[in-house]
């Protein structure tokens, strides 16, 4: 399973870490993904990775 959100397709972002002496090295920021069971459009349950922003905003219909 890819490490990205099932709802909004948020995935890792890349950039530079800059030290005090301005030495630049590559780094990544990973999304806060949670493995949850959701109810899909046709009524079946599916276990997917969803970011916490989608969970908090109510974009996900969680299975019980």
Secondary structure, DSSP 8 states (H G I E B T S, - for coil): --SS-TTT----EEEEEE-TT--EEEEEE---EEEEEEE-TTS-EEEEEEEHHHHHHT---B--
